[in-house]
């Protein structure tokens, strides 16, 4: 086994380690939308947050191994490599800034409550469509990057692939926005 093969293995392990927490986050968000008591919300948030170290480890493996391969085998100026790196960098803030921050607010709102019903504010924050839509965008974008890694298209093909991935991610997030509208219509 040479260093490139080891880097490729670690890169793939990193992708797996990044996707696992994304799945937990997504299912956790769906569970939060069904929760009716503060204690349930708190437990779901704790389960979601327990995956953070795995996500960070996965991101580091993806970045370090991917950059090693880019520098040693493909060249940092290869079109699909540039698009993958830029896409990864653009995607990176979505988790901590759009999703994680909102979940921590929800966890804080339920920190002291026991078996109480959810407050209106907590329920509104749980129904925030940005969290689910942001997660689905991240998942679609990561799948787009995997597409780049496996097919190695031209620069133009890589850009089109990532635009399509982003559009599919945004489209997949539409139900989160629609259920928010329906909830407002029913409440209003």
C-alpha positions as CSV (number, residue, x, y, z in Angstrom):
1,X,0.0,0.0,0.0
2,X,1.4,3.4,-0.9
3,X,0.6,6.8,0.7
4,X,-1.9,7.7,-2.0
5,X,-4.0,4.6,-1.3
6,X,-3.8,5.3,2.4
7,X,-4.9,8.9,1.8
8,X,-7.8,7.7,-0.4
9,X,-8.9,5.2,2.3
10,X,-8.7,7.9,5.0
11,X,-10.6,10.3,2.7
12,X,-13.4,7.8,2.3
13,X,-13.5,7.1,6.0
14,X,-13.7,10.8,6.6
15,X,-16.7,11.1,4.2
16,X,-18.5,8.2,6.1
17,X,-17.7,9.9,9.4
18,X,-19.2,13.1,8.1
19,X,-22.3,11.6,6.7
20,X,-23.2,9.6,9.8
21,X,-23.7,12.7,12.0
22,X,-25.6,14.4,9.2
23,X,-28.0,11.5,9.2
24,X,-28.4,11.7,13.0
25,X,-29.0,15.4,12.7
26,X,-31.6,14.9,10.0
27,X,-33.5,12.2,11.9
28,X,-33.1,14.2,15.1
29,X,-34.7,17.2,13.5
30,X,-37.6,15.1,12.3
31,X,-37.9,13.7,15.9
32,X,-37.8,17.2,17.3
33,X,-40.8,18.2,15.1
34,X,-42.8,15.3,16.7
35,X,-41.7,16.1,20.3
36,X,-44.3,17.6,22.6
37,X,-42.4,17.9,25.9
38,X,-39.3,19.8,26.8
39,X,-37.6,16.7,28.2
40,X,-38.0,14.9,24.9
41,X,-36.5,17.9,23.1
42,X,-33.6,18.0,25.5
43,X,-32.8,14.3,25.0
44,X,-33.0,14.5,21.3
45,X,-30.6,17.5,21.2
46,X,-28.2,15.6,23.5
47,X,-28.2,12.7,21.1
48,X,-27.6,15.0,18.1
49,X,-24.8,16.8,19.8
50,X,-23.1,13.5,20.8
51,X,-22.2,13.1,17.1
52,X,-20.3,16.4,16.8
53,X,-16.9,14.9,17.5
54,X,-17.4,12.3,14.8
55,X,-18.4,15.1,12.3
56,X,-15.3,17.2,13.1
57,X,-13.0,14.1,12.8
58,X,-14.6,13.3,9.5
59,X,-14.2,16.8,8.2
60,X,-10.5,16.8,9.2
61,X,-9.9,13.5,7.5
62,X,-11.6,14.6,4.4
63,X,-9.7,17.9,4.3
64,X,-6.2,16.5,5.1
65,X,-6.4,13.4,3.0
66,X,-8.1,15.2,0.1
67,X,-5.5,18.0,0.1
68,X,-2.7,15.5,0.2
69,X,-4.1,13.7,-2.9
70,X,-4.8,17.0,-4.6
71,X,-1.2,18.1,-4.1
72,X,0.5,14.8,-4.9
73,X,-1.6,13.2,-7.5
74,X,-4.0,15.5,-9.3
75,X,-2.6,19.0,-8.9
76,X,-4.3,21.8,-7.0
77,X,-5.1,23.6,-10.3
78,X,-7.1,20.7,-11.7
79,X,-10.7,22.0,-12.5
80,X,-12.7,19.5,-10.5
81,X,-10.3,19.7,-7.6
82,X,-10.7,23.5,-7.4
83,X,-14.5,23.2,-7.6
84,X,-14.5,20.5,-4.9
85,X,-12.3,22.6,-2.5
86,X,-14.4,25.7,-3.1
87,X,-17.6,23.8,-2.6
88,X,-16.4,22.2,0.6
89,X,-15.3,25.6,1.9
90,X,-18.7,27.2,1.0
91,X,-20.6,24.3,2.6
92,X,-18.5,24.2,5.8
93,X,-20.3,27.2,7.6
94,X,-23.8,25.9,7.0
95,X,-23.6,23.3,9.8
96,X,-22.2,25.5,12.6
97,X,-23.8,28.7,11.6
98,X,-27.3,27.7,10.4
99,X,-28.0,24.4,12.0
100,X,-25.9,23.9,15.2
101,X,-26.5,27.4,16.5
102,X,-30.3,27.1,16.2
103,X,-30.2,23.7,17.9
104,X,-28.2,25.1,20.8
105,X,-30.8,27.8,21.3
106,X,-33.5,25.1,21.4
107,X,-31.5,23.0,23.9
108,X,-31.0,26.1,26.1
109,X,-34.7,26.9,26.0
110,X,-35.5,23.4,27.4
111,X,-32.5,23.0,29.7
112,X,-34.5,23.7,32.9
113,X,-37.8,22.2,31.9
114,X,-38.9,18.7,32.8
115,X,-42.1,17.2,31.6
116,X,-43.6,20.6,30.6
117,X,-45.2,21.0,27.2
118,X,-43.1,23.0,24.7
119,X,-43.4,26.7,24.9
120,X,-44.6,28.5,21.8
121,X,-41.1,30.0,21.3
122,X,-39.5,26.6,21.5
123,X,-42.0,25.1,19.0
124,X,-41.4,28.0,16.6
125,X,-37.7,27.5,16.8
126,X,-38.0,23.7,16.2
127,X,-40.2,24.5,13.1
128,X,-37.5,26.8,11.7
129,X,-37.1,25.5,8.2
130,X,-33.5,26.7,7.9
131,X,-32.2,23.8,10.0
132,X,-33.8,21.0,7.8
133,X,-33.2,22.8,4.5
134,X,-29.6,23.6,5.5
135,X,-28.9,19.9,6.3
136,X,-30.4,18.7,3.1
137,X,-28.4,21.3,1.2
138,X,-25.2,20.1,2.9
139,X,-26.1,16.4,2.1
140,X,-26.8,17.2,-1.6
141,X,-23.6,19.3,-1.8
142,X,-21.5,16.5,-0.3
143,X,-23.0,14.1,-2.8
144,X,-22.1,16.6,-5.5
145,X,-18.5,16.6,-4.3
146,X,-18.5,12.8,-4.2
147,X,-19.7,12.9,-7.8
148,X,-16.7,15.2,-8.7
149,X,-14.3,12.8,-6.9
150,X,-15.6,9.7,-8.7
151,X,-16.1,11.1,-12.2
152,X,-13.4,13.8,-12.3
153,X,-15.2,16.1,-14.9
154,X,-13.9,19.1,-16.6
155,X,-14.0,22.5,-14.9
156,X,-17.2,23.4,-16.6
157,X,-18.7,19.9,-15.9
158,X,-17.7,20.2,-12.2
159,X,-19.3,23.7,-11.9
160,X,-22.6,22.4,-13.5
161,X,-22.6,19.4,-11.2
162,X,-22.3,21.5,-8.1
163,X,-25.0,23.9,-9.3
164,X,-27.3,20.9,-9.9
165,X,-26.4,19.5,-6.5
166,X,-27.2,22.8,-4.8
167,X,-30.5,23.1,-6.7
168,X,-31.4,19.6,-5.7
169,X,-30.5,20.3,-2.1
170,X,-32.6,23.4,-2.0
171,X,-35.5,21.6,-3.7
172,X,-35.2,18.8,-1.2
173,X,-35.5,21.4,1.6
174,X,-38.7,22.8,0.2
175,X,-41.0,20.6,2.4
176,X,-39.5,22.2,5.5
177,X,-40.5,25.6,4.2
178,X,-44.0,24.4,3.2
179,X,-44.7,22.8,6.6
180,X,-43.7,26.0,8.2
181,X,-46.2,27.9,6.0
182,X,-49.0,25.4,6.8
183,X,-48.3,25.7,10.5
184,X,-48.5,29.5,10.4
185,X,-51.7,29.3,8.4
186,X,-53.3,27.0,10.9
187,X,-52.1,29.0,13.9
188,X,-53.0,32.3,12.3
